[in-house]
C-alpha cells in the first residue's frame, strides 16, 4: 500500500451526491451488528483469489464495515475494524479501493463513535507502517486531529509518536488543528463556491491592473519543476476533478513591485488557462487573498472531491492540502508547519478568475497565484471541474 497514493476516500462532505441505501443495504441493517459481522466473515472466507467475484464480495464486505462504523456502539467499532484490517484478504480489491475503504471507515468511526470506544484500538504500538491495521489507525489519528480530540490519551500519544519515528506521512501533521485551518470542514451560509466576477469582487479586494505588471509579465521565464507541480496539483487529482490542473512556476529578472502583481501581469504569462482571454463574455480579474483561503480550497478539493470523483477523507485531504501549499510556496518538506504559516505572511496571494475555454464555468473554477518574498518567483495554480461529459483538450 502506498500511503501517499491519491485514492478516493470517505466522500465525507457529499457535496454532489447523497446515495440512498439500496435494498441490499437495508437487508444488511436488519441483520443487526452481530449478524452483519458474521455474514461478512463468511464472505471474507470466499473472497481470496476469486477474481472479479472476489472484488465484488470485497465491496460488499466494505459496505458492511462502513455500516458498522456508522453505528454507535463499542462492538460495532470492534467489528468494523476487524473486517477491514484483519479479515478482508489483501489483494482482493484494487489498491485504490482498499485505501478508500480504510479512509472511509476511519472517518465514519471518528464521526459516529465515542472516543472511549476507539481508544482500545491503540493498545499496541506498531513495528512498521505497512498493513491495513496500521494505516487505519493512522487515519483515525488524523481524523481525530481535525476535531481536536485524542491528545493527552497515553495509548494514542504513544501510537502517534511511534508513527512519527517510523516516518508515516500522516504523522508529519500536528494532532491539533492549526488556526490557519479554521475553515476545514466548516460550512458558512453565503460562503459557497465563487462562480461569478461579482461574487469574487464582493468577497476579496481587487488587485488593480498596471502597465508595469504587463511589462514584468512579458519578461517572466518558465521555471519548470515537475515534482513541485505534482505536489501542487495533488488535491485535485486525488479528488477526481474533471481536468488536469495547471501548475506552473516562473522567475523574474528583477523584483516585482507588489502593486504590479495583478491580472495584467498574469495575462502576459504563457498559461494555458488564460489562452483566448477576451473571446468569451466577461473580463478576467484578480483579487488579493490570504493563505488560509488558499489552504481551505486545497483541502476542500480532495475532502469533497470532484463531481465525478470522490472525497479523500479528512486525514489525507489535510496532508495533500499542506503538500500543495508547500509546493506553491516553494518550501522544502522539512520546514515545520507553523514555520510555513509564519513565512506565508511574507508572500503575496492572488485569487483570479478568467473567462476562457480552459475553465468549464460550471461546478467549480479556481485560480491562484503566489509571489514569493524575494518578489522574483511566481507560482500559478488553475483547476476546473464540471458535471458535464465534455472532452476539451487541457
Secondary structure by P-SEA (a helix, b strand, c coil): ccccccccccccccccccccccaaaaaaaaacaaaaaaaaaaaaaaccccaaaaaaaaaaaaaaaaaaaacccaaaaaaaaaaaccccccccccaaaaaaaaaaaaaaaaaccccccccccccccccccccaaaaaaaaaaaaaaaaccccccaaaaaaaaaaaaaccccccccccccccccccccccccccccccaaaaaacbbbbbbbaaaaaaaaaccccccaaaaaaaaaaaaaacccccbbbbbbccccccccccccaaaaaaccccccccccccccccbbbbbcaaaaaaaaaaacccccccbbbccaaaaaaaaaaaaaaaacccccccaaaaaaacccbbbbbbcccccccccccbbbbbbbbcccccbbbbbbbbbbcccccccc
